[in-house]
Amino acid sequence: MDKSQILLLIKKKMKTSKKERSSSKEKLANVPKHIGFIIDGNRRWARQHNFPVNYGHKKGSDKVKKVIDWSFDKGVKILSFYVFSTENWGRSQGEINHLMKLIKQLFDKDLNYFIKKGIKLLISGWVNDPRLSVEIRKIIKEAQTKTKDNKDGIVNLAFNYGGRLEIIQAIKKIIKEKIKASAIKEGLINKYLWVPDLPDPDLIVRTSEMRLSGFLLWQSAYAELCFIDKYWPSISEKDVDDILVEYSQRKRRFGK
């Protein structure tokens, strides 16, 4: 089965009428607590619509808040967004500068949005990376401090994130503390991850491509996966509805 056939199968499974979605209380009772979104396709969306690449990133950033609203309104409690990977440093300096500008806006200018919504902001990623400016690090710290007591939802931003790097740094911390090999279990490793108390994602959604790209590698061991054949700026509330219906119809056995 090739990629086009797989995408067609996924699209068929997710085709649920509006009537079915609104009347399916029993199905939607099984709402995932934690959804991770890999927000892919901003640049390709921009090119498709004859816009500059940076405009695609701006539209993608704006869509994050809409997806937060749609998801929380439907009972989701935690959202993780893959907003900047450690591999993204390989892009042009101009594009990196624009991405950092959008990140600063999300943590600074948009902070009132999270405060008013009662949302706690968490950051998964290498925040002490010397490639990050002092200003960025300061803004990140302040955003987490100002929202730490919020209880109406959690948004975890995977910023400067790499799944393998997260695991490597966790191992290094364990070695540094000279913890005995016999004491190393899943629960212990969880404590050394970038956000140790965050529940594992129930569902991971990616737009436009069909891979994880290192997103929450340790945490996603038993996450359900869903791939949407459209670019991130084009994701709609109907897509979120369809994702939730699709999830509710799956049976999670966790290897049992």
ROMARGU-707831 format. One record per residue (C-alpha): residue in one letter; x, y, z; residue number from 1. Coordinates in steps of 0.5 Angstrom, whole numbers. Last residue first. Layout:
# ROMARGU-707831
<site aa="a" u="X" v="Y" w="Z" i="NUM"/>
...
# end
This chain:
# ROMARGU-707831
<site aa="k" u="-5" v="-13" w="53" i="256"/>
<site aa="g" u="0" v="-9" w="49" i="255"/>
<site aa="f" u="-3" v="-2" w="51" i="254"/>
<site aa="r" u="-10" v="-4" w="49" i="253"/>
<site aa="r" u="-13" v="2" w="46" i="252"/>
<site aa="k" u="-19" v="1" w="42" i="251"/>
<site aa="r" u="-20" v="6" w="37" i="250"/>
<site aa="q" u="-27" v="9" w="35" i="249"/>
<site aa="s" u="-26" v="15" w="40" i="248"/>
<site aa="y" u="-20" v="17" w="37" i="247"/>
<site aa="e" u="-23" v="18" w="30" i="246"/>
<site aa="v" u="-29" v="22" w="33" i="245"/>
<site aa="l" u="-24" v="27" w="36" i="244"/>
<site aa="i" u="-20" v="27" w="30" i="243"/>
<site aa="d" u="-26" v="29" w="26" i="242"/>
<site aa="d" u="-28" v="34" w="31" i="241"/>
<site aa="v" u="-21" v="37" w="30" i="240"/>
<site aa="d" u="-21" v="37" w="22" i="239"/>
<site aa="k" u="-28" v="40" w="23" i="238"/>
<site aa="e" u="-25" v="46" w="27" i="237"/>
<site aa="s" u="-20" v="47" w="21" i="236"/>
<site aa="i" u="-13" v="46" w="19" i="235"/>
<site aa="s" u="-11" v="50" w="13" i="234"/>
<site aa="p" u="-5" v="53" w="16" i="233"/>
<site aa="w" u="-2" v="46" w="18" i="232"/>
<site aa="y" u="-2" v="44" w="11" i="231"/>
<site aa="k" u="-7" v="38" w="9" i="230"/>
<site aa="d" u="-7" v="31" w="9" i="229"/>
<site aa="i" u="-8" v="29" w="16" i="228"/>
<site aa="f" u="-4" v="24" w="20" i="227"/>
<site aa="c" u="-7" v="21" w="26" i="226"/>
<site aa="l" u="-3" v="17" w="31" i="225"/>
<site aa="e" u="-5" v="14" w="37" i="224"/>
<site aa="a" u="0" v="14" w="43" i="223"/>
<site aa="y" u="3" v="8" w="46" i="222"/>
<site aa="a" u="10" v="10" w="46" i="221"/>
<site aa="s" u="9" v="17" w="45" i="220"/>
<site aa="q" u="13" v="19" w="51" i="219"/>
<site aa="w" u="20" v="17" w="50" i="218"/>
<site aa="l" u="20" v="20" w="43" i="217"/>
<site aa="l" u="16" v="26" w="44" i="216"/>
<site aa="f" u="17" v="29" w="37" i="215"/>
<site aa="g" u="23" v="26" w="34" i="214"/>
<site aa="s" u="21" v="27" w="26" i="213"/>
<site aa="l" u="14" v="23" w="28" i="212"/>
<site aa="r" u="12" v="21" w="21" i="211"/>
<site aa="m" u="7" v="21" w="16" i="210"/>
<site aa="e" u="7" v="28" w="13" i="209"/>
<site aa="s" u="2" v="34" w="11" i="208"/>
<site aa="t" u="-1" v="35" w="18" i="207"/>
<site aa="r" u="1" v="31" w="24" i="206"/>
<site aa="v" u="-3" v="29" w="30" i="205"/>
<site aa="i" u="-1" v="25" w="36" i="204"/>
<site aa="l" u="-6" v="22" w="41" i="203"/>
<site aa="d" u="-6" v="20" w="48" i="202"/>
<site aa="p" u="0" v="24" w="50" i="201"/>
<site aa="d" u="4" v="22" w="56" i="200"/>
<site aa="p" u="2" v="26" w="62" i="199"/>
<site aa="l" u="7" v="32" w="64" i="198"/>
<site aa="d" u="10" v="31" w="70" i="197"/>
<site aa="p" u="17" v="31" w="68" i="196"/>
<site aa="v" u="18" v="36" w="63" i="195"/>
<site aa="w" u="25" v="36" w="60" i="194"/>
<site aa="l" u="26" v="29" w="62" i="193"/>
<site aa="y" u="29" v="27" w="68" i="192"/>
<site aa="k" u="23" v="25" w="72" i="191"/>
<site aa="n" u="21" v="20" w="66" i="190"/>
<site aa="i" u="27" v="16" w="67" i="189"/>
<site aa="l" u="26" v="14" w="74" i="188"/>
<site aa="g" u="19" v="12" w="72" i="187"/>
<site aa="e" u="21" v="8" w="67" i="186"/>
<site aa="k" u="26" v="4" w="71" i="185"/>
<site aa="i" u="34" v="5" w="73" i="184"/>
<site aa="a" u="35" v="3" w="80" i="183"/>
<site aa="s" u="38" v="-3" w="78" i="182"/>
<site aa="a" u="43" v="1" w="74" i="181"/>
<site aa="k" u="45" v="5" w="81" i="180"/>
<site aa="i" u="45" v="13" w="80" i="179"/>
<site aa="k" u="51" v="16" w="80" i="178"/>
<site aa="e" u="48" v="23" w="80" i="177"/>
<site aa="k" u="52" v="25" w="73" i="176"/>
<site aa="i" u="50" v="18" w="70" i="175"/>
<site aa="i" u="42" v="20" w="71" i="174"/>
<site aa="k" u="44" v="27" w="69" i="173"/>
<site aa="k" u="47" v="24" w="62" i="172"/>
<site aa="i" u="41" v="19" w="61" i="171"/>
<site aa="a" u="36" v="25" w="61" i="170"/>
<site aa="q" u="41" v="29" w="57" i="169"/>
<site aa="i" u="41" v="23" w="52" i="168"/>
<site aa="i" u="33" v="22" w="52" i="167"/>
<site aa="e" u="32" v="30" w="51" i="166"/>
<site aa="l" u="37" v="30" w="45" i="165"/>
<site aa="r" u="33" v="24" w="42" i="164"/>
<site aa="g" u="27" v="27" w="42" i="163"/>
<site aa="g" u="29" v="34" w="39" i="162"/>
<site aa="y" u="26" v="40" w="42" i="161"/>
<site aa="n" u="28" v="48" w="41" i="160"/>
<site aa="f" u="21" v="49" w="43" i="159"/>
<site aa="a" u="16" v="43" w="44" i="158"/>
<site aa="l" u="11" v="48" w="47" i="157"/>
<site aa="n" u="6" v="45" w="52" i="156"/>
<site aa="v" u="-1" v="48" w="53" i="155"/>
<site aa="i" u="-4" v="46" w="60" i="154"/>
<site aa="g" u="-11" v="47" w="61" i="153"/>
<site aa="d" u="-16" v="51" w="66" i="152"/>
<site aa="k" u="-11" v="50" w="72" i="151"/>
<site aa="n" u="-7" v="57" w="72" i="150"/>
<site aa="d" u="-2" v="57" w="78" i="149"/>
<site aa="k" u="5" v="57" w="73" i="148"/>
<site aa="t" u="2" v="62" w="68" i="147"/>
<site aa="k" u="6" v="68" w="70" i="146"/>
<site aa="t" u="13" v="63" w="72" i="145"/>
<site aa="q" u="12" v="60" w="65" i="144"/>
<site aa="a" u="12" v="66" w="61" i="143"/>
<site aa="e" u="17" v="69" w="65" i="142"/>
<site aa="k" u="22" v="63" w="64" i="141"/>
<site aa="i" u="21" v="63" w="56" i="140"/>
<site aa="i" u="21" v="71" w="56" i="139"/>
<site aa="k" u="28" v="71" w="59" i="138"/>
<site aa="r" u="31" v="65" w="55" i="137"/>
<site aa="i" u="28" v="69" w="49" i="136"/>
<site aa="e" u="32" v="75" w="51" i="135"/>
<site aa="v" u="38" v="72" w="53" i="134"/>
<site aa="s" u="39" v="69" w="45" i="133"/>
<site aa="l" u="38" v="62" w="44" i="132"/>
<site aa="r" u="44" v="59" w="41" i="131"/>
<site aa="p" u="47" v="58" w="47" i="130"/>
<site aa="d" u="42" v="52" w="49" i="129"/>
<site aa="n" u="39" v="53" w="56" i="128"/>
<site aa="v" u="32" v="52" w="54" i="127"/>
<site aa="w" u="33" v="45" w="51" i="126"/>
<site aa="g" u="26" v="43" w="50" i="125"/>
<site aa="s" u="19" v="42" w="53" i="124"/>
<site aa="i" u="16" v="48" w="55" i="123"/>
<site aa="l" u="10" v="49" w="59" i="122"/>
<site aa="l" u="5" v="54" w="59" i="121"/>
<site aa="k" u="-1" v="54" w="64" i="120"/>
<site aa="i" u="-8" v="56" w="61" i="119"/>
<site aa="g" u="-13" v="60" w="65" i="118"/>
<site aa="k" u="-16" v="63" w="59" i="117"/>
<site aa="k" u="-14" v="70" w="61" i="116"/>
<site aa="i" u="-7" v="68" w="62" i="115"/>
<site aa="f" u="-6" v="64" w="56" i="114"/>
<site aa="y" u="-9" v="70" w="52" i="113"/>
<site aa="n" u="-5" v="75" w="56" i="112"/>
<site aa="l" u="1" v="72" w="54" i="111"/>
<site aa="d" u="0" v="73" w="47" i="110"/>
<site aa="k" u="5" v="79" w="47" i="109"/>
<site aa="d" u="10" v="75" w="50" i="108"/>
<site aa="f" u="11" v="68" w="50" i="107"/>
<site aa="l" u="7" v="67" w="43" i="106"/>
<site aa="q" u="10" v="74" w="40" i="105"/>
<site aa="k" u="17" v="71" w="42" i="104"/>
<site aa="i" u="16" v="65" w="39" i="103"/>
<site aa="l" u="14" v="69" w="32" i="102"/>
<site aa="k" u="20" v="73" w="33" i="101"/>
<site aa="m" u="24" v="67" w="33" i="100"/>
<site aa="l" u="21" v="64" w="27" i="99"/>
<site aa="h" u="23" v="70" w="23" i="98"/>
<site aa="n" u="30" v="70" w="25" i="97"/>
<site aa="i" u="30" v="63" w="24" i="96"/>
<site aa="e" u="28" v="64" w="17" i="95"/>
<site aa="g" u="33" v="70" w="15" i="94"/>
<site aa="q" u="38" v="65" w="18" i="93"/>
<site aa="s" u="37" v="60" w="13" i="92"/>
<site aa="r" u="35" v="53" w="16" i="91"/>
<site aa="g" u="39" v="48" w="19" i="90"/>
<site aa="w" u="37" v="51" w="26" i="89"/>
<site aa="n" u="31" v="47" w="25" i="88"/>
<site aa="e" u="34" v="41" w="27" i="87"/>
<site aa="t" u="33" v="43" w="34" i="86"/>
<site aa="s" u="26" v="43" w="33" i="85"/>
<site aa="f" u="21" v="49" w="33" i="84"/>
<site aa="v" u="14" v="49" w="34" i="83"/>
<site aa="y" u="12" v="42" w="36" i="82"/>
<site aa="f" u="5" v="43" w="40" i="81"/>
<site aa="s" u="3" v="40" w="46" i="80"/>
<site aa="l" u="-4" v="40" w="48" i="79"/>
<site aa="i" u="-7" v="38" w="55" i="78"/>
<site aa="k" u="-14" v="38" w="58" i="77"/>
<site aa="v" u="-18" v="36" w="51" i="76"/>
<site aa="g" u="-26" v="37" w="53" i="75"/>
<site aa="k" u="-29" v="40" w="47" i="74"/>
<site aa="d" u="-28" v="47" w="48" i="73"/>
<site aa="f" u="-21" v="45" w="50" i="72"/>
<site aa="s" u="-19" v="43" w="43" i="71"/>
<site aa="w" u="-23" v="48" w="39" i="70"/>
<site aa="d" u="-20" v="54" w="43" i="69"/>
<site aa="i" u="-13" v="51" w="43" i="68"/>
<site aa="v" u="-14" v="50" w="35" i="67"/>
<site aa="k" u="-15" v="57" w="34" i="66"/>
<site aa="k" u="-9" v="59" w="38" i="65"/>
<site aa="v" u="-4" v="55" w="34" i="64"/>
<site aa="k" u="-8" v="57" w="28" i="63"/>
<site aa="d" u="-4" v="64" w="29" i="62"/>
<site aa="s" u="3" v="61" w="29" i="61"/>
<site aa="g" u="1" v="57" w="22" i="60"/>
<site aa="k" u="-1" v="64" w="19" i="59"/>
<site aa="k" u="5" v="67" w="21" i="58"/>
<site aa="h" u="10" v="61" w="19" i="57"/>
<site aa="g" u="6" v="62" w="12" i="56"/>
<site aa="y" u="7" v="69" w="12" i="55"/>
<site aa="n" u="15" v="68" w="13" i="54"/>
<site aa="v" u="15" v="63" w="7" i="53"/>
<site aa="p" u="13" v="69" w="2" i="52"/>
<site aa="f" u="6" v="68" w="-1" i="51"/>
<site aa="n" u="4" v="65" w="-7" i="50"/>
<site aa="h" u="-2" v="61" w="-5" i="49"/>
<site aa="q" u="2" v="54" w="-6" i="48"/>
<site aa="r" u="8" v="57" w="-4" i="47"/>
<site aa="a" u="5" v="59" w="3" i="46"/>
<site aa="w" u="2" v="52" w="4" i="45"/>
<site aa="r" u="9" v="49" w="3" i="44"/>
<site aa="r" u="12" v="54" w="8" i="43"/>
<site aa="n" u="7" v="52" w="13" i="42"/>
<site aa="g" u="7" v="45" w="12" i="41"/>
<site aa="d" u="8" v="42" w="19" i="40"/>
<site aa="i" u="5" v="43" w="26" i="39"/>
<site aa="i" u="6" v="36" w="29" i="38"/>
<site aa="f" u="0" v="37" w="34" i="37"/>
<site aa="g" u="0" v="33" w="41" i="36"/>
<site aa="i" u="-6" v="31" w="44" i="35"/>
<site aa="h" u="-7" v="30" w="52" i="34"/>
<site aa="k" u="-14" v="28" w="55" i="33"/>
<site aa="p" u="-16" v="24" w="49" i="32"/>
<site aa="v" u="-24" v="25" w="49" i="31"/>
<site aa="n" u="-28" v="18" w="50" i="30"/>
<site aa="a" u="-35" v="22" w="51" i="29"/>
<site aa="l" u="-34" v="23" w="44" i="28"/>
<site aa="k" u="-37" v="17" w="42" i="27"/>
<site aa="e" u="-43" v="17" w="47" i="26"/>
<site aa="k" u="-45" v="24" w="45" i="25"/>
<site aa="s" u="-45" v="22" w="38" i="24"/>
<site aa="s" u="-51" v="27" w="36" i="23"/>
<site aa="s" u="-46" v="33" w="34" i="22"/>
<site aa="r" u="-41" v="28" w="30" i="21"/>
<site aa="e" u="-46" v="24" w="26" i="20"/>
<site aa="k" u="-50" v="30" w="24" i="19"/>
<site aa="k" u="-44" v="34" w="22" i="18"/>
<site aa="s" u="-42" v="28" w="17" i="17"/>
<site aa="t" u="-36" v="23" w="19" i="16"/>
<site aa="k" u="-31" v="22" w="14" i="15"/>
<site aa="m" u="-25" v="21" w="18" i="14"/>
<site aa="k" u="-24" v="13" w="16" i="13"/>
<site aa="k" u="-25" v="15" w="9" i="12"/>
<site aa="k" u="-19" v="21" w="10" i="11"/>
<site aa="i" u="-15" v="15" w="13" i="10"/>
<site aa="l" u="-16" v="10" w="7" i="9"/>
<site aa="l" u="-14" v="16" w="2" i="8"/>
<site aa="l" u="-8" v="18" w="6" i="7"/>
<site aa="i" u="-6" v="10" w="6" i="6"/>
<site aa="q" u="-7" v="9" w="-1" i="5"/>
<site aa="s" u="-3" v="16" w="-3" i="4"/>
<site aa="k" u="3" v="13" w="1" i="3"/>
<site aa="d" u="3" v="7" w="-2" i="2"/>
<site aa="m" u="0" v="0" w="0" i="1"/>
# end
